[in-house]
């Protein structure tokens, strides 16, 4: 698999608080990478630095061979290659489901409304939300909102999809429906980086699992390596605590 993303010596500080400490990571095209770790370990900050919702303090982010942190790099162009699915859905409350999946295509990709609607309908059908085209977000359950958010991200034809704890705001009975969609996407060969507390998903769907602790990558490996024979004491402690709950 060809390398799509390379993060080199990434640091992120808020004043004196260094949240990311010399993080280096590579993601290949078609790979599913899950990032696990305790709250406050830097997982979501890393994801937000990858799509530049947060500006790194130091380091390089190389996407498709180009350092996106260089001054002359086009940030709008970069964002057309990345999709992001947030914890809190971030849907446009004033638009219906269909328009939520159309508006980004119109403004960023400059597609015609007809073309954008066709693509949006296809992706809403893909996530099982085609019956709700004209519903407003306020009429949907949390699981339905998150499925619309995934369809919206897919409608931008991203090279990579980032998920920031996509199930953590959902009621337990709705978690399964969103994880099912994500599992199906993984099987299509879509490149995915997923911050999650869902250990079963990390174990069963990932190509690689990264364990973060206190702003560093403490350990990484295949799901088998991380879940069955972790090397680091802090990985063992984290998994023991999580898996016994």
ChimeraX attribute file (.defattr): number of C-alpha atoms within 10 A of each C-alpha:
attribute: neighborCount
match mode: 1-to-1
recipient: residues
	/A:1	8
	/A:2	10
	/A:3	15
	/A:4	19
	/A:5	20
	/A:6	19
	/A:7	19
	/A:8	16
	/A:9	14
	/A:10	21
	/A:11	22
	/A:12	23
	/A:13	14
	/A:14	9
	/A:15	6
	/A:16	6
	/A:17	8
	/A:18	15
	/A:19	19
	/A:20	27
	/A:21	17
	/A:22	17
	/A:23	20
	/A:24	16
	/A:25	14
	/A:26	14
	/A:27	21
	/A:28	16
	/A:29	17
	/A:30	20
	/A:31	21
	/A:32	25
	/A:33	26
	/A:34	28
	/A:35	26
	/A:36	27
	/A:37	23
	/A:38	15
	/A:39	12
	/A:40	13
	/A:41	19
	/A:42	25
	/A:43	29
	/A:44	20
	/A:45	20
	/A:46	24
	/A:47	20
	/A:48	17
	/A:49	18
	/A:50	23
	/A:51	19
	/A:52	17
	/A:53	10
	/A:54	13
	/A:55	15
	/A:56	20
	/A:57	14
	/A:58	16
	/A:59	17
	/A:60	21
	/A:61	26
	/A:62	19
	/A:63	19
	/A:64	16
	/A:65	11
	/A:66	14
	/A:67	17
	/A:68	19
	/A:69	18
	/A:70	12
	/A:71	8
	/A:72	8
	/A:73	12
	/A:74	11
	/A:75	14
	/A:76	9
	/A:77	11
	/A:78	14
	/A:79	15
	/A:80	17
	/A:81	16
	/A:82	20
	/A:83	23
	/A:84	25
	/A:85	23
	/A:86	20
	/A:87	18
	/A:88	17
	/A:89	21
	/A:90	12
	/A:91	20
	/A:92	14
	/A:93	11
	/A:94	11
	/A:95	16
	/A:96	19
	/A:97	29
	/A:98	24
	/A:99	20
	/A:100	22
	/A:101	30
	/A:102	26
	/A:103	20
	/A:104	18
	/A:105	25
	/A:106	17
	/A:107	10
	/A:108	13
	/A:109	14
	/A:110	11
	/A:111	15
	/A:112	13
	/A:113	14
	/A:114	11
	/A:115	12
	/A:116	23
	/A:117	20
	/A:118	15
	/A:119	21
	/A:120	29
	/A:121	20
	/A:122	17
	/A:123	22
	/A:124	26
	/A:125	16
	/A:126	17
	/A:127	22
	/A:128	16
	/A:129	19
	/A:130	17
	/A:131	11
	/A:132	18
	/A:133	18
	/A:134	12
	/A:135	13
	/A:136	19
	/A:137	22
	/A:138	12
	/A:139	11
	/A:140	14
	/A:141	13
	/A:142	20
	/A:143	23
	/A:144	21
	/A:145	23
	/A:146	28
	/A:147	26
	/A:148	31
	/A:149	26
	/A:150	28
	/A:151	27
	/A:152	28
	/A:153	23
	/A:154	26
	/A:155	23
	/A:156	23
	/A:157	16
	/A:158	17
	/A:159	17
	/A:160	24
	/A:161	21
	/A:162	24
	/A:163	22
	/A:164	22
	/A:165	20
	/A:166	28
	/A:167	26
	/A:168	15
	/A:169	16
	/A:170	19
	/A:171	12
	/A:172	10
	/A:173	8
	/A:174	16
	/A:175	18
	/A:176	14
	/A:177	16
	/A:178	20
	/A:179	19
	/A:180	13
	/A:181	15
	/A:182	21
	/A:183	15
	/A:184	14
	/A:185	19
	/A:186	18
	/A:187	11
	/A:188	9
	/A:189	12
	/A:190	19
	/A:191	22
	/A:192	27
	/A:193	22
	/A:194	28
	/A:195	24
	/A:196	21
	/A:197	19
	/A:198	17
	/A:199	16
	/A:200	12
	/A:201	16
	/A:202	25
	/A:203	19
	/A:204	11
	/A:205	20
	/A:206	22
	/A:207	18
	/A:208	21
	/A:209	25
	/A:210	24
	/A:211	23
	/A:212	24
	/A:213	21
	/A:214	17
	/A:215	20
	/A:216	19
	/A:217	22
	/A:218	17
	/A:219	17
	/A:220	22
	/A:221	15
	/A:222	16
	/A:223	23
	/A:224	14
	/A:225	15
	/A:226	22
	/A:227	18
	/A:228	11
	/A:229	11
	/A:230	18
	/A:231	13
	/A:232	13
	/A:233	9
	/A:234	16
	/A:235	22
	/A:236	16
	/A:237	11
	/A:238	15
	/A:239	19
	/A:240	12
	/A:241	10
	/A:242	14
	/A:243	10
	/A:244	6
	/A:245	6
